[in-house]
Amino acid sequence: MTDDPHDAWTRRLPALGPGISQDSARQFVSDLYAHAQSGLDDERAEAEFEREE
């Protein structure tokens, strides 16, 4: 186990697509997480704005 919260998903990707390097898998998981987090942040900001009006 590592302290990396994305480690479990990073390790799963190469098993799903032979030829995917660990570095590529790690970057994909990191990018995917960042994009999803950004979307959630946008939703929260919009909900907060709606509550304040």
Buried (B, 14 or more C-beta within 10 A) or exposed (E): EEEEEBEEBBBEBBEEEEEBEEEBBBEBBBEEEEEEEEEEEEEEEEEEEEEEE
